[in-house]
Amino acid sequence: MAKKQFKAESKRLLDLMVNSIYTHKEIFLRELISNASDALDKLAYIALTDDSVGLSRSDFAIELSVDKEARTLTISDNGVGMTQEDLEKNLGTIAHSGSLEFKKNLDEGAKGDVDIIGQFGVGFYSAFMVADLVTVTSRAYGSDEAWRWESDGADGYTITPAEKERPGTDIVLHIKPNEAPAEDGAEPGENYDRFLETWELQSLVKKYSDYVRFPIRMDVQRSRMKERPADAGDDYQPEWESYTEHATLNSMIPLWQRPKAEITDEAATEFYRSKFADYAAPLSHIVVSAEGLVQFKALLFIPAQAPYDYYSRDFEKGLQLYSSGVLIMERCADLLPDCFRFVRGVVDTQDLSLNISRELLQHTRELRTIAQSLERRIKGELKRLLENDREKYDKFWTAFGRSIKYETVSDYGVHKDLLSDLLLFPSTGSDTLTTLDAYVERMPENQKFIYYASGESTAQVAALPQCERISARGYEILCLTSDEDEFVLQGLHEYGGKEFRSVDADDALEETDEEKAARDAAAQDAKEVIDFVKETLGDRVHDVRVSNKLVSHPVFMSADGPVSLEMEKYFRSVQPDAANSMRAQRVLELNPVSPAFEALRRAVSSDKDRAAKYAEILYSQALLIAGLPLDDASRYTDLVCGLLS
Ligand code: ADP
């Protein structure tokens, strides 16, 4: 049969693996055992409702066997197996879900010691790190045909008919020869022989796959004292003999069933990595053992990075659901609220009927009770990280902060109370991101509002003209540097009894009666100038006003109505064509006590042409400060240069 070529991405992945970008070659065993265990889970699930499977739970097992002479290691399971199409689809291409992202990362240049395998869930391919020939013989449950997939990892693969008595999969790895040490002796050269040694395989199973809930068995040589012969004399010396035992190598107690004290960080991390195919260690794990209304155990993880599809529609949330040790559902969405959809983990309960249909499952009271309890635990853990392990929390925030922000105000804010104390923002009063609690705590007694301003960066926000007078009072300003920030604060409306207030708002600071009288007088005095500017700018602005928000700067742009300038910018970026419909009502605010205003005033009374140019320049400057595009940049430069000549 002609060889088929691997899909392009798969080929490149294989090349990378062979060129040992990943140093822990031993993880191939964990990956293959984990696949075998999944296959057993699938058939065990079918067996719950289908007697014709003819196997009960205790019949399922993973077998390892070694033939040193032939240099082969075989991993067999009696799980669901694969059809010819499955072999083609599953082993001929990189795990479909991961392939795109893999390609993207690869194009960006895969660097250093990246665990590409774990990262993209391409477990099976790890076999080629240690084998120069891989043969997979499989018979799918329900089919009477078996098929053999074979590849040397370099030139593609073949699929041919095969013989196999019962459903399941045998994976035979032809182990590579040992590598010679580097010529300069600096590197010892990879020792592949060890993967043919039972002691090594035993220890790898213990290390990586101990919790697998099916027995992993292998023939192990042991020695024992020979029985003392009946006629042995006084000088009898005990004799030893070796024998072969078909031993179970793993303890099979799932990690989540163990006492909390036994679930070390290390064990939890290893479990997480192998179970959820993420190369980065989780930030934290949560052990739950509930004895209340519904009894269940759970082991949850807060990942350190968002999966590549996290912010897309393709992302599926959910926890693995076991009932009395049988995997019922790979991703049970109802166990996790949307706002914590980044959490991975397993839940095991005896209180669910094993053969309950998946549709019915959604509506069970037990599930809701578990979900509520998990929500509290996750929140508690995030709060703990925020308060006691800020470095980790910051990582969490980098990965998932945007999603927490959205969730805080989505669904009409039903999760507001749950999430708002987890929010972080940059602030002029803090070198690090601040919580709203910390902001409120730092507020001077006379400060009424929580102030915010929007811009590209914290530094740019702090330098905005309209922030000057707020900062001068010793008030802190939240610097909203992400698109969604302003929506979030508007959705929240207040925090800790303090309303949010834009520094642009007319009532951002309370005015004393004298201040108000002075401003009215200034407005009266400036009326001619203001009217002139308004007329000159026409419909480019909604209004022109004397400002009470400026200290030393001459001008800035604010907005009337519900659409702020930041929102206009946001809408412009997501829907460039609809920018006009979402235009903020621009208000040009002028500082009547600035030198620029004085110059404008003089020009209005002496040289209207010149005054019109000033008005346009001030308007353009306000646009620039607000980070909005100029209507006509070359006209603006011409105007400024005209004044220079
Ligand atoms: P992943 O396990 O992350 O999906 P793999 O490359 O390890 O990616 O495996 C690809 C697919 O091949 C699996 O999802 C599974 O459908 C199938 N597969 C692998 N090993 C086995 C096996 N021993 N029995 C049945 N199916 C298997």
Boltz pocket constraint, residues with backbone or C-beta under 6 A from the ligand:
constraints:
  - pocket:
      binder: B
      contacts: [[A, 31], [A, 32], [A, 35], [A, 36], [A, 39], [A, 77], [A, 79], [A, 80], [A, 81], [A, 82], [A, 86], [A, 90], [A, 91], [A, 93], [A, 95], [A, 120], [A, 121], [A, 122], [A, 123], [A, 124], [A, 125], [A, 169], [A, 277]]
      max_distance: 6.0
